[in-house]
């Protein structure tokens, strides 16, 4: 897939070093993205050295999982826990078990004692996984209250990815703005018969956050609705326990620079920097910095020499004020995760 080559001449500011130290709240160091053999795919020391060249001073690894997988993941990041914070998962396939609540409490306390400081919940919970009755598991299911209640007691934020881009829930045809992406990844298309619709997922997300005001929720990918910043803003106004990260959504934010800039300024205390990157790819860091720090116009959100992995459009920078930029880059994450200043 190729886009027409733009003929407009604009200023370019290629940024490899951010204005302020960066805490990346959304990375994947384990099997979810890299695969079962992730341990052999990269060296932790080399990974951290490379991150530091991009101004990253701390990162959150969302691939803790549970049981032996958690132990293996923690073993992989050792002895770099002062640079990497790991979030664990929950096994919702146990939801019908008689001892589910007991397992959740034991698992989360154990994970916390081992160093985990948050919980990651992924879209498969509601879009793929079912209970014994054959129903898709809802994140606002009362049986999951034990997760949110225990998270609140342990002060472990729940970072949840509940839905994909809205185009993934529409028919895959040439009118779909993510047509090429969906053709390459047909399993990313949802809204199939029996599956939850996007609107239902958003309502479910509202219910979950509203029922658990003592739990901190980080809703990934700009609240799972980067296409509609007004919707996300309304939720941030409504739920003081809700935060969002910007991982893998620069393409969406950068095509609406006026709205995006206002959104960042208005909610500067509730937005967290994230990339969705792995130790095998660092391309998004300079692109994110350029988007956040400059007023550059009509530039690609993908790495030079590659192709647009999401929509077929270019983006604009939003030139954030330093005060806002520093909060997004690190201050909000430091406060939320109670990171020690020596790590910064």
N, C-alpha and C positions, 0 to 999 in steps of 0.2 A: 504494500500500500504506500503510495506517495502522494504528498500534497503539492499543489502548485507552488512554485518558488516565488516568494514575495518580492516585489520590485521596490517596495517602499524602503527608504533609507532612514534609519533611526539610530539614536545613541545606543551603545551597548556597554554594559558594565558587568563583566564576568567576575563573580565573587566566589572565591574559594575559602576565605576566612570571614566568619560572621563578626558583626560588631561586638557581640557579647558571647560569653561561653554558652554552649548549647547542651541542654538535657533532652535527649531523644526518648520520648515516652512510649514509643511504639516500634519495636524491632523484633525480628524473629531469628533466634539463634538455634532452633531445634528442628524437629522433624516435620512440623506443620507445613513449612514452605520448602526447606532444603531437602527433606527426605529422611528415611530411616538411618542412612549412613552419615548423618550430619557431623558426627564426631570426627570423621576422616576428611571432611570437606574444607576445613579451615583450622588455623592455629589461633588460639585465643590471644596470645601475646602479639602476634602480627596484626590481628584484627584491631586490637585496642590502639596499637601504634598508628595504624592507618586512620582510625577515627579521630585521634588527637590532631592529625594534620588538617582535619576539617573543622577544628575548633570544638569538637564534642568532648565534654568532660564527664558525662554520665549517660548511661543508656538503660532502658527498661526492656528486658527480655521477656516476651509474653508466652514462651513455650515451656513452662514448667511442668505441665501435665500433672500426674499423680503417681503414687506407688514407685515402682522401680524406675519408671521413665523420669520421674522427678529427681530421684537420686542421681541418675546418670546425667541429667541436665545440670544439676548443681555441681557435680563432679567436673563437668566440662568447663564451667565458668570459674572454678576454683583455681588459683587464689585471688581472683580479681573482683571479689564481691564489693570492694570499695568503689569500683567503677561500673559494675553491672548489678542492677536490682532485678530479681526474677519474680514473675507472677505465676502462680499455679493455676491449674484448671480444676473443674469438678466433673465427675462422671455421672451425667444425668441418666445414663442407661440404668442406673440403680434406683431410679425414682420410685418404682413400685415395690422395692424391697422393704421388708418390715423394719430393718435396721438402718434405713437410709439416713434419717436424721442423726443417728448415733455415728454413722460413718462420716457424714459431713463435718460434724463437730470435731471428731478425732482427726480427720484428714487436715482440716484447716488449722487446727492448733499445732499439729505436727509440722505442717508446712511452714507455719510462722516461726516455730522454734528452729527450723532449719535455715531460716533467712528469707523466706518469701514475704513480700510486703504488699501483695495485691492478688487479685483473682482475675483471670481472663475468661470471658464467656464468648463463644463464637456463634456465628449465624446458623451453623448446622443444628444447633439445639432445636430451633423452631422450624427450620426449612427442610431438615432431613430426618432428624431423630424422632422416634415415636415411642409412646409408652405401651404397656402390654395390651391396652384396649385398642391399639391401632391409631391413636390420636397423636398428631404432632404436639410436641412438648412446648407449652407456652412459658415464656419467661416470667409471666405474671401468675403462674400456677401457684396455688397456696402451698403445694408441697415443696416449692423452692424457697419459701420464706425463711427456712432454717439457714439457707446459704446467706441471704442478705442480713439476717439478724446476727449471725456469727461474724460476718464481715464487719458489721458495725462495732461489735464488741472488741474485735481485734484491731480496729481502725485500718482495715485492709480495703482500699478502693476496689471497686468492681469495674474493670474496663470491659465494656461489652460492644461487640459488633453484631448488631441485630438484623441489619438489612443491607443489601447491595444497592448500587445506583438504580434509580427508578426505571431507566431504560432496560434493565435486566428483567423487569417484570412485564415488559410489553412484547408484542409480536416481533419476531426477528425478520424484518424486511428492510428494504432500502430506505424507508422513512425513519428507521430506528437509528439514532445518532451514534450508537455504539455497535452498529451492524458488523463491521469488520472484526471487532473484538469478540463479539458473540459467535461469529462464524468460526473463529479460531478456538474458542472455548465454549462449546455448546452446553456444557454442564453448568455454566454460569447463568443460564436463562431460567428464571423462576416463574411463578404465576401459573404453573401447570395445574390441571384439574386436581383438586384436593389440597393443593398447597395454599399456604396463607398468602393473601394479597399484601401488597406494600402498605396500604392504608391500615390493614389489620395489625401489621407488625408495628407501625407507629403508635397505634392506640395501645397495644400491648406494652410498648416501651413506656408510654405515659403512665399506665396503670402500675407498672413495676416501680417506677421512681416515686410516684405519689404515695404508694403504700409503705414506702421505706424511707421516711425523711431523715433517719439517723444514719443511713448508708450513703457513702459517697460513690456516685456513678460517673465514670468517664465514658461518654458515648463516643466511640471511635468514628473516624471519618466524618467529622463535622456533624455529629448527632445523627449519622446515617442518612442525612438528607441535605447534602451540600448544594443540591440544586435549588433549594428553597430556604434561603437564609432567614426570611421572615418567620417561617415555621420554627426554625431552630431558636431564633431570638425569643419567640413567645414562650418556648419551653424553658429557656434559661431564666427568663423573668419569673416564670411560675415555680420553678424548682431550684431553690438555692443549693441543693445537694448535687446538682448536675454540672458536669464539665464536659468539654469536647476536645478531641485532638484533631489535627489537620492532616493526619497520615494519608498519603495516596490520594489527596483531593486538591492538590495545587492546580490540576487541570480544570477542575470545576470552579474554584475560587478565582483563578486568574482570568477567566473570561467575563467575569462581572466585577471589574476592579473598583467601581464606585461603591457598590453594595458591600463588597468584601472589606474594603478599607473601613467603612463605617461600622461594620460588624466587629472587626478587630478592635476598633477604638472603644465602641460601646461595651464590649464584653472582654476587655483586656485582662481582667482578673480570672477569667474562666476558660481561657483557651490555652492548650498545651501543644508544644511543638512535637511532631512525630513524622516519621518517614515511611514506615512499613518495610524498611530495607533489611537485608540479611548481610552477613559477613562476606558475601560473594558479590556485593554491588554497593557502590557508594555514590552513584550518579546523581541521586536526588538531592544531595546536600547543597551543592552550589546552585542548583536550579531553585530550591526553596529559598536560599539566601537572596538570590536575585529577585525573586517574587516579593519577598517581605521587605527588602531594604531599598529597592530602586523604583524609579518611575519608568523603567524601560517599557517600550511598546512592542506588541505584536512579535513575541519571541516564542520559540518552541519550548514546551514543558518536558521534552524528552532529550536524551543525550544525543549529542551530535554523532551522526553516522548510524543511528538506529531509526526507529519509526515511532509514530504516536501510538502508544499502547492503549490509550483510552479513546477520547473523541478526536475527530479530525479538525482541530482548530488550534490557534495560537493563543498566547495569554499575555497579560499586562502586569507590570509590577504595581505595588500599592504603597510603596514608600512610607512605611510606618514610622511614627515618631520614636525616638530612642526609648522613652519611658515605656511605651507599649511593647516595643521590640524586646526589651530586656525581660519583661514579664513573660512574654510568650516563649522566649528562648530558654529561660531557666527559673525565674523567680516563682512562677506559679507551681512548677513541678517540685521545686525545693520545699515549698510550703506544704504541698499536698502529700508528698512522700516523706516529709520530715528528714530530708537529706542533711547530713552534717556539712557545714560550710567548708570544711577541709577538703571535701570531695570536689568543691568548685574552685 
